[in-house]
Amino acid sequence: MSILFFQNFIAERPTDGKFTQCCHKGKVILTQIPYPPYLKNLISNPQDKLHNNFMKNIRSYNSAVAFASMGAKISELTGSGPYCFKVHGQIYHRTSNLYPPSNALPTYAQLYVLDTTQAIDKRIHHPANSKCNKDIMKQLDQLIRQINPYALSFKTLGEVHQSALELATTSNTKLPTINMIFKGDRSSDRRRYNLPSMDDVAMIFNNEDGEPPFKRDIKVYPKSNDNDLIILNVLSPNLDPMVYPILFPHGEPGWSPNMIADNSD
């Protein structure tokens, strides 16, 4: 199954059949990674008894298992026709630190620190997911935890922090500063069949000595006393896979200014 995004209509296709703005006449080639069979079946098989529920609530399912959110001031339009909305001002994308502020419920990436049962319970009882099927939510959670490097990264950060906390408590020492850096220069050759790994996406540091040997995009702490929200750069290759895991279940990097083009011709 291939998922393609075009900013042109088919009738606008040039005589050579290749668009310029979206893929530079075919020179920008995206990674071809097989789409998970479970998701493919939910989306494309009307005979599946859960197909209709998934398709009708696919935005809710995506948001439920996402690592970040899209936000904007929305103005609902009146009248009939396909659903659309009007945005006032800037669109922004946000993620958060590992644990929520005091007395706040965990959301987005914070749910991957919990076990599957706890995470599903919190997702399914959220008002926005009232029409979602619990079995689908369970399967999605388990699938993302297995194949998505962002889920593994947040889970690992939680384990590192817990181990450091236990060691500091038993040895009566100061808890080291722990943070996770998401890479902003994911420059592996996307023309090759490469499944992203945790090391491709993020690196965890348990001290403040030195800087990571790569361009950092996002820094996540176990917990912050300041504003818990972390703004994602619109040019970040981490934005698309963090906000739209249904489209990028393997954590494939999204668009960035450094995408590799095929200059063979």
N, C-alpha and C positions, 0 to 999 in steps of 0.2 A: 504494500500500500504506500502510495506517495502522497505527501501533503505539500501542495504548492501554493505560493502566494503571488498574485499578480496585481499590479496597479493599473493594468490596461484591460480593456474589453477585447474579446476574441476578434471582433470586427476591426479592431485597430492594429491587428497583426501586420507587420511590414511584409513586403513581397518575399523577402528571404526567410520569413517565418521566425525570426529571432528579434526579441525586444532589446532595446538598448538600456533603458533606465533600471530595469529590475536585475538583469544579469549580464549587462555589457556584451550583448550579442553572443551569449552562451559561454563567455570566458570565466564567469563566476560559477563554480560548480560546488554544490553543497554535498555534504557527507550523505551517503546512501546507507542508512542503517535500517534493517528490517523492523517494521512496526510490530509491537507485541501482539501475538495472536489473540489474546483475551480482549484487548481494546479494539482490534480490527473487527472481531466478530460482533462486539457490542454496537459498533458504528455501522457496519455494512450488512449485517444479517437480520433482516426483518423477521425471520422465523424464530430468532432468539426471544424468549419470553420477556427478557429485560431490555430489549432493544428500544422500545418506545419510551420507557421511563428514562433511560439514559439519554436519548436524543432530546427529549423535551426538557431535561434538566442538566444538560451537559455543562452549562456555565457554572451552575452550583457545584457540580462534581469537581470541575477544574479548580474553582476557588477553594474548595474544601481540602484539596491535597497540594495546593500551591505553596511555595516558599516565600512569596512576596505578593503584593497586591497592586492593582492599578487604581488610582483615584483621580477624581476631577469633580468640578461643580457641574452637575448635570441638570439640564432643563428638558423635561419630558415634552414631546411634541403631541399635539392633539390631532385627531383625524384617524383615518384607516390606512391600511397598507402595511408593508413590512416594518418590523420594529426598527426604530432608529432613535438616536438621542442627540441632543445638542450640547456641546461642551462650552462652558464659559471659562476663559483663562487657560491656565497651564494644566496639562496632564502630567501626573507624577506617579512614580512607582516606588514602593517602599517595602523594606523588610525590617526585621527587628533583631535584637540581641537574643541570646539563647533562652533566657527565662523572662517571663513577663514582670512588670513592676508589681509591687505589693498589692494584693487584693484584686489583681486583674486576671482574667482568664487567658490561658495560652491560646495563641492563634498561629496560623500559617506554619512557618518552620519550627516554631516552638513545640508543635504537636509531635514532631519526630523524636523528641527526647523521651516522650511517654511510650509505654508499650502499646501495641496495636489495639488492645481492648479498650484502654483508657482513651486513646486518640479517637477511635470510632465513636465512643459514647459522647464525647464532647462535640464532635462534628455533627452527628445525627440529631442532637438535641438543639443545634443552632437553628433559630427561626428561618434563616435563609435556605436551610436544607430540609425543610419540613416535607417536601415531596420526593426526597431522595430515598432510594432503596438501601436498606442496611447491608444486604449481601453484596451489592455493587460497591458500596463504600468500603467494606472489609477487603474485597478483592483488590480494589485500587490502592488502598493503604499498603497491603502486603506486596503488591507488584512494584510500587514506587520505592519501597524500602529495599527491595532486592536489586533493582537495576539502575537506580538513580544516584549519581555521585553526590548530589546535594543532600539527599537524605542521609547518606553514610557520613558526610562531613559534619552535619549538625549532631548526629548521634555520637560520633567520635569525640567532638568537642565536649559534649556532656560527660562522656566517660573520663576524659582527661581531667576535666574540672573536678569531678567527684573524687578521683584518685588523689589529685593534688590536695583537695580539701581534707581528706582523711589523713594523708601524710602530715600535713601542717598541724592537724589537731593532735595526733599521737606524738609528734616530735616537738610540739609547742613552738613551732616556727611560723614565720609570716607566710601567708598564702601568696605564691608568685602570681604575677600578672599573666593571665592567660588570654589569648585572643586567636582568632582565626582570620586569615587573610584570603580573600577570593582573588584569583588572578585576573588581571585586566588585559593580559597579553597572551591569550590562549592561541598561540601561533602555530600549533601543529598543522600539518598539511591536511586540509579538509577534503582534498580530492581522493584521499585514501580511505579505506574501510577501517576506521578506528573507533572503537567504543570508548567514550570518555571514562576516565577513572577519577577517583577522589584526588589523586596527586595532580591530575590535569586541571582540576577546578580550584582546590584550596590547599592551604598549609596551616597547621596549627603550631603556635609558639607558646611556650610556657615561661618565657622571660622577656625582658625588655632590651636585651643586648642585641644590637645589630638590626638590620633591616632585611626583608626578604629579597632574594636575588631575582626579582621580577617586578614588573609594574603592578602595584596593588590596586584593586578596584574597590573592594569593600572590606572593612574591618569589623568583625563581630566579636563582642565580649560575652562572657557568660551572663553578666547582668550589668546594667548601667544605671547610675543614679540620675543621669540626665535624661533628655528626651530619648525614649526607647526606639524611636523610628529612625531607620537608616535609609537615606534617599539613594536610589540606584541611578547611575548615569544613563541617559537615554542611548548613549553610544556603547554601552557595556555589552560584551558578548554573553554576560550572565543574565541579562534582563529577561530575554525571551524564555529560556528554560526555567527560570525561577517563577515567572508569572504564569506561564502556560505549560504546565507539565503534561497535560493531555496531548498537546501537540509535540512536545519534546520530552518524551518519557525517559529517554536515556541521558538527558542532560546535554544534548547536542548544543554547541554554542550558537547563539543567534547572530544577527548582523553586527558587524563592527567595521570601522574604517580600514582595518588591516586584513580584510578577507583576501585570500589568495586567488589570483586569476590564472587561467590557463593561457599562456602566451605562445603556445606551440605553433600557432598559425600567424 
